Amino acid sequence: MATQVQKVQKVLVHLSGGNADAQCARFVQSITGHFGGQDETQVVCYLDNNRFILSQGAGQRVPLKHLSVTQAAAIPLDVQDRGVDVAVAVILQTANQRVLLTRRAAGLRIFPGLWVPPGGHVELEETLVAAGLRELHEETGLEVEQNDVSPQILGLWESAYPARLARGSPFRHHIVTFMLLHCPHTHQELQVCLRPDPAEVSACLWVDRDLARSIVGGADGEEGGLQPPPPPAVRVTEVLPDGALRGSLLPGAVLCARAPAEGPDVERVITGTKYALGLWLDSLAPRQSC
């Protein structure tokens, strides 16, 4: 019974086409493939009556990128009926053009020890911005008022976990909404307000444009060296088990590591976050040319 209650409380992805009512997406369904894209496509997205609607109808379109194809035959039947969850990830851009990444705690079940933006599930009756700000506060302690930020959807990422069948059958399927929030404060001003939850976050990092370019240059599947190369070390804020903070240095190459084809995962910026950082850099390009 508890499983059924949890299932009802989720905001799930619904797919709309033509004049038909939006239908709930199936866990084993490729959302990108549904709209005719093998790897990336353009969709309209919005929340409506606790449903996250994706369509190719009228409205402003954003990119939707697909990571991997799940194999339905390998997934238990009870998992196949879960639907596709909705998550929001906050690309918090400071006044001096830094964005915040966090390293997920080692004890988490999903993507432990990997670098991501703050974020999580969208709850019932929430807007995407409200969900992002709530997750930002819960994970990092930062309190940013909704009236103080200018929101913009950068793009969507279809994520399955584990992403590779070699590591087991997928038991999570999300559409992650990367929400860019322009904040009027610098990263130095926000740094002193950081109070990360050690159960969720083991380290924090403010990424500038140069480091973002190096990380994006290390996108999974791309060949050749990183351009530009990462710095030898970057300064991060470690979160100790008691919640205390400690500055330390992390080799820049760690953030640019690629997902291994087999074996255990390694500390890195996850592929979806590399995609989001690329979208963020693209959003800055018009301003830089002025």
PELIN-V859845 format. One record per run of one state. SS is the DSSP state (h for helix, s for strand, l for the rest). FROM is the first residue (numbers start at 1). TO is the last residue. Records with the same first field share a line. If there is no record, write none. Layout:
SS = FROM-TO  FROM-TO
This chain:
l = 1-1  11-11  16-22  25-30  35-39  49-50  56-61  67-71  75-76  81-84  94-98  105-114  117-118  122-122  124-127  141-145  162-164  168-171  184-186  192-200  208-208  218-232  240-244  256-268  270-270  290-290
h = 2-9  31-34  72-74  77-80  128-140  146-148  165-167  187-191  209-217  252-255  271-289
s = 10-10  12-15  23-24  40-48  51-55  62-66  85-93  99-104  115-116  119-121  123-123  149-161  172-183  201-207  233-239  245-251  269-269
